[in-house]
Amino acid sequence: MRSSLLLCSLLMILASCGPANDQIGPETDQQSTIDSVTIDRHLTELASDKYGGRLPFSEGEELTLDYLEKELKALGLEPGNGDSYRQEVPMVEITGSPNETMTIQTPSGPLNWTLGEEYMTFSEVAREETLVEDSEVIFAGFGIVAPEYGWNDYEDLDVRGKTVVVMVNDPGYYLEDSTMFKGKTMTYYGRYTYKFEEAARQGAAACFVIHETGAAGYPWFVIQSSWSGTRLMLENEGSPELPVGGWMTLDAARALFTASQAGITGWFERATRADFTAIPLNSKLTTGVRNELRFDQSYNIIARLPGAERPDEHIVYTAHWDHIGVGPAVNGDSIYNGALDNASGTAQLLAIAEAYTEMEEAPARSVVFLFVTAEEQGLFGSAYYVNNPVFPLSDAVANINIDGINPFGKAKDLTITGAGQSDMDQLAKAVAELQGRYVQADPEPEKGYFFRSDHFNFAKAGIPALYAQGGYDHWTEGKEYSAQQMEDFVINRYHQPADEYTAGAWPLGGAVQDGELLFRVGLDLARGESWPQWAEDSEFRVERRR
């Protein structure tokens, strides 16, 4: 049952669901199954100062969990974890105090860097103090070991106890060569998380990623805000740990390479060659991190609409409820409310859940609504669920993930992040076209958005996932207007206290439009028998039930 059968099933389902959202005005949702009033109500509440930025392990977490439980219970959805809506996620809270300066002894003299200006560091090792002293520094290119691409930056290299400096993203991005990795589209090898994981596997004492705004997908201030203060980690289950991880600015990296007298010229270009050999930088690094540790548990929230015929088979909707809490004050405001990221997605998922409960008959398959913790800390809530599933992953038909709504109004586009991975694209496209919208792949694939939200953990586990929304082409104002709005959010609000919301502040036609689409895609799968399949060239491809 490949794409053609999936589409036939979808078209039949849509015929019974009433008119598509394109038949109504740009900001009107009177004929939709998704209620903008519901989205506005939940968003206003969860983004309020009362919740303190919804940081796990805080009072804001308990308020958020209580609110979600109350609302899901009011909808008549059953608890998803036995008789509880909560799934414990054991974590350690690490309040890090990195050294305010870091010294690198080079042949040209010492480099004394200042925390926040040239570098940021953290330690994911749950101990009170981690020191890296006189650690030999090596430029390891991209820090990638990818046999399928014939690539190994660590070949014949012993980095145990040493510090590796690596580039962000992967070689295809810099060369814009579609034959190298995936060209401009970032693979998981390009994500900083992979680079830290690989450095840990190699036994490195420290790993620093060179920040470059275009390749990373965000400016340096995001590193400054997201990599300071309190961090959460899953309790380690035996995987290798990196004693010290961090970032350095591009200017700092250039200064290091120059001072090393290693004769590095054209280092970007050298690193993009498959025959690249790691370069010792003739330098030694000393730094450290002191940690205050608190072992506790955060929680995922799980609710379930039981299927009428095949209740074990299920579709999983996800949205993360957390944000980054209270941080450095900006214009006198220290609460990082996370309205768009991701009180809005949580609100939209509650509206979708409401739409399911208002159906006269339950679908054949079950629908699971999973609100995960600690996405902002490293996708930890969804990672824990995938490693400790309440419902067997072998019975999971698909994942549909929401991380932020379209806050600008109705859109002509539906942009699929990670397009080309699975049949989920075709299901979304069928609904989008009935809404009068066109479908496009992520126009910024180099930023690796597919790896930056909770669907990624489901994809790694072999479950086809959909992560899609409109917003690049406003229904009436067009692409330029949308681009301006997005740029304003990234510069002025992303991971800042200015990501706020008051009742009625945003036009929610786009949120309704996307919510309707995600509801209908899930409903088709819940009513049908098809199992979405992976594309032949997907790195996540596994054989699934047909």
C-alpha positions as CSV (number, residue, x, y, z in Angstrom):
1,M,0.0,0.0,0.0
2,R,2.2,2.8,-1.3
3,S,1.5,6.4,-2.1
4,S,-1.4,5.8,-4.6
5,L,-3.5,3.8,-2.1
6,L,-2.7,6.4,0.6
7,L,-3.9,9.2,-1.6
8,C,-7.1,7.4,-2.6
9,S,-7.9,6.8,1.1
10,L,-7.1,10.4,1.9
11,L,-9.4,11.8,-0.8
12,M,-12.3,9.7,0.4
13,I,-11.7,10.9,4.0
14,L,-11.6,14.5,2.9
15,A,-14.9,14.2,1.1
16,S,-16.5,13.3,4.4
17,C,-14.8,16.1,6.4
18,G,-16.6,19.1,4.9
19,P,-15.1,22.0,3.0
20,A,-11.4,22.7,3.0
21,N,-10.0,25.8,4.6
22,D,-9.2,27.5,1.3
23,Q,-13.0,28.0,0.8
24,I,-13.1,30.5,3.7
25,G,-11.6,34.0,4.1
26,P,-8.0,34.5,4.9
27,E,-8.5,35.0,8.6
28,T,-11.8,33.1,9.1
29,D,-12.2,29.6,10.4
30,Q,-15.9,29.4,10.9
31,Q,-16.2,26.1,8.8
32,S,-13.0,24.5,10.1
33,T,-12.8,21.7,12.6
34,I,-10.0,23.5,14.3
35,D,-11.1,26.4,16.5
36,S,-9.0,29.6,16.6
37,V,-10.7,30.5,19.9
38,T,-9.3,27.3,21.4
39,I,-5.8,28.0,20.1
40,D,-6.0,31.6,21.4
41,R,-7.2,30.5,24.8
42,H,-4.5,27.9,25.4
43,L,-1.7,30.1,23.9
44,T,-2.7,33.1,26.1
45,E,-2.6,31.0,29.2
46,L,0.6,29.0,28.5
47,A,2.6,32.0,27.3
48,S,1.7,34.1,30.3
49,D,4.3,35.2,32.9
50,K,2.5,33.0,35.4
51,Y,4.3,30.0,33.9
52,G,7.7,31.5,34.1
53,G,8.9,30.3,30.7
54,R,8.0,26.7,31.4
55,L,11.4,25.4,32.3
56,P,11.5,21.8,33.4
57,F,12.2,21.3,37.1
58,S,10.6,24.7,37.8
59,E,7.3,25.8,39.3
60,G,6.4,26.6,35.7
61,E,6.6,22.9,34.8
62,E,4.2,21.8,37.5
63,L,1.7,24.5,36.4
64,T,2.1,23.4,32.8
65,L,1.6,19.7,33.6
66,D,-1.5,20.5,35.7
67,Y,-3.0,22.6,33.0
68,L,-2.4,20.0,30.3
69,E,-3.9,17.2,32.4
70,K,-6.9,19.3,33.2
71,E,-7.6,20.2,29.6
72,L,-7.0,16.6,28.3
73,K,-9.2,15.1,31.0
74,A,-11.9,17.7,30.1
75,L,-11.8,16.5,26.5
76,G,-12.5,13.0,27.7
77,L,-9.2,11.6,26.5
78,E,-7.9,8.7,28.5
79,P,-4.6,8.8,30.3
80,G,-1.8,7.5,28.1
81,N,0.4,5.9,30.7
82,G,-1.8,3.4,32.5
83,D,-3.9,5.5,34.9
84,S,-1.7,8.5,34.6
85,Y,-1.2,11.2,32.0
86,R,2.4,11.6,33.1
87,Q,5.5,9.7,32.1
88,E,8.5,10.3,34.3
89,V,11.7,11.4,32.5
90,P,14.7,11.0,34.8
91,M,17.1,13.9,34.3
92,V,19.9,15.8,35.9
93,E,19.7,19.5,36.2
94,I,23.2,21.0,35.7
95,T,23.8,24.6,36.7
96,G,27.1,25.2,35.0
97,S,29.6,27.8,35.9
98,P,32.2,27.7,33.1
99,N,35.5,29.5,33.6
100,E,35.1,33.1,32.7
101,T,38.3,32.9,30.7
102,M,39.9,30.2,28.7
103,T,43.6,30.0,27.9
104,I,45.2,28.5,24.8
105,Q,49.0,28.3,24.8
106,T,50.1,28.8,21.2
107,P,53.6,29.2,19.5
108,S,52.7,32.8,19.1
109,G,51.9,33.3,22.8
110,P,48.8,32.7,24.9
111,L,45.3,33.4,23.7
112,N,43.1,34.5,26.6
113,W,39.4,34.3,25.6
114,T,36.4,35.6,27.4
115,L,33.3,33.6,28.0
116,G,30.4,34.7,25.8
117,E,32.6,36.8,23.5
118,E,34.9,34.2,21.9
119,Y,33.5,31.0,23.3
120,M,30.8,29.2,25.2
121,T,31.3,25.9,27.1
122,F,29.3,23.4,29.1
123,S,29.9,19.9,30.6
124,E,27.4,17.1,30.1
125,V,29.2,15.0,32.7
126,A,27.3,14.9,35.9
127,R,30.1,15.7,38.3
128,E,30.8,18.9,40.3
129,E,33.9,19.9,38.5
130,T,35.4,19.0,35.1
131,L,38.8,20.3,34.2
132,V,40.7,20.1,30.8
133,E,44.3,21.0,31.4
134,D,47.0,21.5,28.8
135,S,45.0,19.5,26.3
136,E,46.5,19.2,22.8
137,V,44.3,21.0,20.2
138,I,43.6,19.4,16.8
139,F,41.6,20.7,13.9
140,A,39.5,17.7,12.9
141,G,37.7,19.2,9.9
142,F,34.0,18.4,10.2
143,G,34.4,15.8,12.9
144,I,32.5,13.3,10.8
145,V,32.7,9.5,10.5
146,A,30.3,8.5,7.7
147,P,31.2,5.2,6.0
148,E,28.3,5.5,3.5
149,Y,29.9,8.7,2.2
150,G,33.4,7.4,2.3
151,W,34.3,10.0,4.9
152,N,36.3,9.7,8.2
153,D,37.8,12.8,9.7
154,Y,39.2,10.7,12.6
155,E,40.9,8.1,10.5
156,D,44.3,7.1,12.1
157,L,43.8,9.8,14.7
158,D,44.0,9.3,18.4
159,V,42.2,12.2,20.2
160,R,41.9,10.6,23.6
161,G,42.4,13.4,26.2
162,K,42.7,16.0,23.4
163,T,40.6,18.9,22.2
164,V,39.1,18.8,18.7
165,V,38.0,21.9,16.8
166,V,35.5,21.1,14.1
167,M,33.3,23.0,11.6
168,V,29.6,23.2,11.8
169,N,27.4,21.7,9.1
170,D,28.8,19.2,6.5
171,P,31.0,19.4,3.4
172,G,28.1,19.6,0.9
173,Y,26.9,22.8,2.3
174,Y,30.1,24.7,1.7
175,L,30.7,23.3,-1.8
176,E,27.0,23.3,-2.8
177,D,27.7,20.0,-4.5
178,S,24.7,17.7,-4.6
179,T,27.0,14.7,-5.0
180,M,28.7,15.3,-1.6
181,F,26.6,14.2,1.3
182,K,23.3,15.9,0.4
183,G,24.7,19.1,-1.0
184,K,23.1,22.2,0.5
185,T,20.7,20.1,2.6
186,M,22.2,19.4,6.0
187,T,22.5,15.8,7.1
188,Y,22.6,14.7,10.7
189,Y,26.4,14.6,10.4
190,G,26.2,18.4,10.2
191,R,24.5,19.0,13.5
192,Y,26.5,20.1,16.4
193,T,24.9,17.3,18.5
194,Y,26.4,14.7,16.2
195,K,29.8,16.3,16.4
196,F,29.8,16.2,20.3
197,E,28.5,12.6,20.2
198,E,31.3,11.5,17.8
199,A,34.0,13.4,19.8
200,A,32.8,11.5,22.9
201,R,33.0,8.2,21.1
202,Q,36.5,9.0,20.0
203,G,37.5,9.8,23.6
204,A,38.1,13.5,23.2
205,A,38.4,15.7,26.4
206,A,36.7,18.6,24.7
207,C,35.1,19.5,21.4
208,F,34.6,23.1,20.1
209,V,32.4,23.8,17.1
210,I,33.3,26.8,15.0
211,H,30.2,29.0,14.8
212,E,29.3,30.6,11.4
213,T,25.8,32.1,11.2
214,G,24.8,30.8,7.8
215,A,26.1,27.2,8.4
216,A,24.7,27.0,11.9
217,G,21.3,28.5,11.1
218,Y,21.3,31.0,13.9
219,P,23.4,34.0,15.1
220,W,25.9,33.9,18.0
221,F,23.4,35.5,20.4
222,V,21.4,32.3,20.3
223,I,24.5,30.4,21.4
224,Q,25.0,32.9,24.2
225,S,21.4,32.6,25.5
226,S,20.9,28.9,25.0
227,W,24.3,27.7,26.3
228,S,24.4,29.6,29.6
229,G,22.9,29.0,33.0
230,T,20.9,25.8,33.8
231,R,20.9,22.9,31.5
232,L,19.1,19.5,31.7
233,M,20.4,16.2,30.6
234,L,19.0,12.7,30.5
235,E,20.6,10.5,33.2
236,N,23.3,8.7,31.4
237,E,22.6,5.1,30.4
238,G,26.1,4.1,29.6
239,S,26.8,6.0,26.4
240,P,30.1,7.9,26.0
241,E,30.2,11.4,27.6
242,L,32.1,14.4,26.4
243,P,33.8,16.1,29.4
244,V,33.6,19.6,27.8
245,G,31.7,20.8,24.8
246,G,31.3,24.2,23.4
247,W,31.4,26.7,20.6
248,M,33.9,29.3,19.4
249,T,33.3,32.3,17.1
250,L,34.6,32.3,13.6
251,D,36.9,35.2,14.4
252,A,38.3,33.3,17.4
253,A,38.9,30.2,15.2
254,R,40.8,32.3,12.7
255,A,42.9,33.8,15.5
256,L,43.7,30.3,16.8
257,F,44.7,29.0,13.4
258,T,47.0,32.0,12.8
259,A,48.6,31.8,16.2
260,S,49.2,28.0,15.9
261,Q,51.7,28.6,13.1
262,A,50.4,25.3,11.6
263,G,50.6,26.7,8.1
264,I,46.9,26.4,7.6
265,T,45.7,28.2,4.5
266,G,42.3,27.6,2.9
267,W,41.2,25.6,5.9
268,F,37.5,25.6,4.9
269,E,38.5,24.2,1.5
270,R,40.9,21.6,2.9
271,A,38.3,20.3,5.2
272,T,35.8,19.7,2.4
273,R,38.1,17.2,0.7
274,A,37.5,13.5,1.4
275,D,41.3,13.0,1.7
276,F,41.4,15.7,4.5
277,T,43.9,14.8,7.3
278,A,43.5,16.3,10.8
279,I,45.9,19.1,11.6
280,P,47.6,19.5,15.0
281,L,47.5,23.1,16.0
282,N,50.7,23.1,18.1
283,S,48.6,24.5,21.0
284,K,47.3,23.4,24.4
285,L,44.0,24.4,25.9
286,T,43.0,24.8,29.6
287,T,39.5,25.4,30.7
288,G,37.0,24.0,33.2
289,V,33.4,23.9,34.3
290,R,31.9,23.7,37.8
291,N,28.5,22.3,38.1
292,E,25.7,22.2,40.7
293,L,23.8,19.0,40.2
294,R,20.2,18.1,41.0
295,F,18.8,14.7,40.1
296,D,15.1,14.7,39.6
297,Q,12.5,13.9,37.0
298,S,10.6,15.9,34.5
299,Y,7.5,14.6,32.7
300,N,6.0,14.0,29.4
301,I,2.2,14.2,29.2
302,I,0.4,11.5,27.2
303,A,-3.3,11.2,26.3
304,R,-5.0,8.7,24.1
305,L,-8.1,8.4,22.0
306,P,-8.6,4.6,21.7
307,G,-9.1,3.1,18.3
308,A,-12.4,1.3,17.6
309,E,-11.0,-1.6,15.5
310,R,-7.2,-1.8,15.8
311,P,-6.4,0.1,19.0
312,D,-2.8,-1.1,19.2
313,E,-1.9,0.6,16.0
314,H,-1.6,4.3,16.6
315,I,-0.6,7.7,15.2
316,V,1.5,9.9,17.5
317,Y,1.1,13.6,17.6
318,T,3.9,15.5,19.4
319,A,4.5,19.0,20.6
320,H,7.0,20.2,23.3
321,W,5.5,22.1,26.2
322,D,8.8,23.5,27.6
323,H,10.8,26.6,27.0
324,I,14.0,28.1,28.7
325,G,12.5,29.7,31.8
326,V,14.0,32.8,33.4
327,G,17.3,34.2,32.0
328,P,19.3,37.4,31.6
329,A,17.0,40.5,31.4
330,V,16.5,42.2,28.1
331,N,14.8,45.6,28.3
332,G,13.9,44.8,31.9
333,D,12.2,41.5,31.1
334,S,13.8,38.2,32.3
335,I,10.9,35.8,31.5
336,Y,11.5,33.8,28.3
337,N,7.8,33.1,27.7
338,G,8.3,31.0,24.5
339,A,5.0,32.0,23.1
340,L,5.7,30.9,19.5
341,D,8.3,28.3,20.7
342,N,6.3,26.4,21.8
343,A,3.2,27.5,23.7
344,S,1.7,27.9,20.2
345,G,2.4,24.4,19.1
346,T,1.1,23.0,22.4
347,A,-2.1,25.1,21.9
348,Q,-2.5,23.9,18.4
349,L,-2.2,20.3,19.4
350,L,-4.8,20.8,22.1
351,A,-7.1,22.2,19.4
352,I,-6.4,19.1,17.2
353,A,-7.1,16.9,20.2
354,E,-10.4,18.7,20.7
355,A,-11.3,18.1,17.0
356,Y,-10.8,14.4,17.4
357,T,-13.0,14.2,20.5
358,E,-15.8,16.0,18.7
359,M,-16.1,13.3,16.0
360,E,-19.2,11.1,16.3
361,E,-17.2,7.8,15.9
362,A,-13.7,7.0,16.9
363,P,-11.3,6.0,14.1
364,A,-10.1,2.5,13.6
365,R,-6.7,3.2,15.0
366,S,-5.8,5.0,18.2
367,V,-4.5,8.5,18.3
368,V,-1.8,9.4,20.9
369,F,-1.2,13.0,22.0
370,L,2.3,13.3,23.4
371,F,3.4,16.6,25.0
372,V,7.1,16.2,25.6
373,T,9.6,17.9,27.9
374,A,13.1,19.2,27.5
375,E,13.0,19.8,23.7
376,E,14.9,23.0,24.2
377,Q,17.6,21.2,26.1
378,G,18.3,18.6,23.4
379,L,15.1,16.8,22.3
380,F,15.3,14.8,25.6
381,G,11.6,14.2,26.3
382,S,11.0,12.6,22.9
383,A,14.3,10.7,23.1
384,Y,13.3,9.3,26.4
385,Y,9.8,8.3,25.1
386,V,11.3,6.6,22.0
387,N,13.7,4.6,24.2
388,N,11.0,3.9,26.8
389,P,7.8,3.8,24.7
390,V,4.5,3.5,26.5
391,F,3.0,2.0,23.3
392,P,5.2,-0.3,21.2
393,L,7.0,1.6,18.4
394,S,6.3,-1.4,16.1
395,D,2.7,-0.3,16.3
396,A,3.4,3.4,15.6
397,V,2.0,4.2,12.1
398,A,3.5,7.7,11.9
399,N,4.5,10.8,13.9
400,I,3.1,14.3,13.3
401,N,5.1,17.0,15.0
402,I,4.2,20.6,15.8
403,D,6.9,23.1,16.9
404,G,5.5,26.6,16.5
405,I,2.5,27.7,14.5
406,N,2.4,30.1,11.6
407,P,1.6,33.4,13.4
408,F,1.4,35.6,10.4
409,G,-2.0,34.6,8.9
410,K,-3.1,32.2,6.1
411,A,-0.4,31.0,3.7
412,K,-0.3,29.9,0.1
413,D,2.5,27.4,0.9
414,L,2.9,24.3,2.9
415,T,6.6,23.9,3.6
416,I,7.7,20.4,4.5
417,T,10.8,20.2,6.5
418,G,12.8,17.1,5.5
419,A,10.8,16.7,2.3
420,G,11.5,13.5,0.3
421,Q,11.9,11.3,3.3
422,S,8.7,9.4,3.3
423,D,5.1,8.9,2.0
424,M,4.0,11.5,4.6
425,D,4.8,14.2,2.1
426,Q,2.2,12.9,-0.4
427,L,-0.5,12.8,2.3
428,A,0.2,16.3,3.3
429,K,0.3,17.5,-0.3
430,A,-3.1,16.0,-1.0
431,V,-4.7,18.1,1.8
432,A,-2.7,21.2,1.0
433,E,-3.9,21.2,-2.6
434,L,-7.5,20.9,-1.5
435,Q,-6.9,23.9,0.6
436,G,-5.6,25.8,-2.5
437,R,-2.0,25.7,-1.4
438,Y,1.2,24.5,-3.0
439,V,3.8,22.4,-1.4
440,Q,7.5,23.1,-1.2
441,A,10.6,21.7,0.5
442,D,12.3,23.6,3.2
443,P,14.0,26.6,1.4
444,E,16.7,26.6,4.0
445,P,17.8,23.0,4.1
446,E,21.3,24.0,5.1
447,K,20.0,25.0,8.6
448,G,19.1,21.4,9.5
449,Y,15.6,22.0,10.8
450,F,14.7,18.4,10.3
451,F,17.1,17.5,13.2
452,R,16.0,20.3,15.5
453,S,12.6,19.1,16.8
454,D,11.1,16.1,18.3
455,H,10.0,14.2,15.2
456,F,13.7,13.5,14.6
457,N,13.8,11.0,17.4
458,F,10.9,9.1,15.9
459,A,12.5,9.2,12.5
460,K,15.7,7.7,13.9
461,A,13.6,4.9,15.3
462,G,12.2,4.2,11.9
463,I,8.8,5.9,12.2
464,P,7.9,8.1,9.3
465,A,7.3,11.7,10.5
466,L,5.7,14.8,9.2
467,Y,7.0,18.3,10.2
468,A,5.2,20.9,8.1
469,Q,3.6,24.3,8.2
470,G,2.9,27.3,6.0
471,G,4.3,30.8,6.4
472,Y,6.8,31.4,3.6
473,D,4.1,32.9,1.3
474,H,1.4,34.9,2.9
475,W,-2.1,34.5,1.5
476,T,-2.5,38.1,0.5
477,E,0.8,39.9,1.2
478,G,3.2,37.4,-0.5
479,K,6.7,36.1,0.0
480,E,8.5,39.3,0.8
481,Y,6.1,40.1,3.7
482,S,6.6,36.6,5.1
483,A,10.3,36.8,4.8
484,Q,10.3,40.2,6.7
485,Q,8.2,38.7,9.5
486,M,10.4,35.6,9.8
487,E,13.5,37.7,9.9
488,D,12.1,40.0,12.6
489,F,11.2,37.0,14.7
490,V,14.7,35.4,14.5
491,I,16.5,38.7,15.2
492,N,14.2,40.2,17.9
493,R,12.3,37.4,19.5
494,Y,13.7,33.9,19.0
495,H,14.8,32.6,22.5
496,Q,14.4,36.1,23.9
497,P,11.9,37.5,26.4
498,A,10.1,39.3,23.5
499,D,8.6,36.0,22.3
500,E,5.3,36.9,24.1
501,Y,1.6,36.7,23.4
502,T,-1.6,38.5,24.6
503,A,-5.1,37.4,23.7
504,G,-5.9,38.1,20.0
505,A,-2.4,39.4,19.3
506,W,-1.7,37.3,16.2
507,P,-3.9,36.5,13.2
508,L,-4.6,32.8,13.7
509,G,-5.8,31.9,10.2
510,G,-2.5,30.2,9.4
511,A,-2.6,28.2,12.7
512,V,-6.1,27.1,11.9
513,Q,-5.2,26.2,8.3
514,D,-2.2,24.1,9.3
515,G,-4.0,22.6,12.2
516,E,-6.8,21.5,9.9
517,L,-4.2,19.9,7.6
518,L,-2.4,18.1,10.4
519,F,-5.7,16.9,11.8
520,R,-6.8,15.5,8.4
521,V,-3.6,13.8,7.6
522,G,-3.7,12.0,11.0
523,L,-7.3,11.2,10.6
524,D,-6.8,9.6,7.3
525,L,-4.1,7.3,8.8
526,A,-6.3,6.6,11.8
527,R,-9.2,5.6,9.7
528,G,-7.2,3.6,7.2
529,E,-5.0,0.6,7.0
530,S,-1.9,2.0,5.2
531,W,1.5,2.2,6.7
532,P,3.6,5.1,5.3
533,Q,6.9,4.0,3.8
534,W,10.3,5.5,3.7
535,A,11.8,6.8,0.5
536,E,14.4,4.5,-1.0
537,D,17.2,7.0,-0.4
538,S,16.2,8.1,3.1
539,E,18.9,7.6,5.7
540,F,16.1,6.5,8.1
541,R,14.7,3.8,5.7
542,V,13.5,0.5,7.3
543,E,11.1,-2.1,6.1
544,R,7.7,-1.5,7.5
545,R,4.4,-3.3,7.5
546,R,2.6,-3.0,4.2
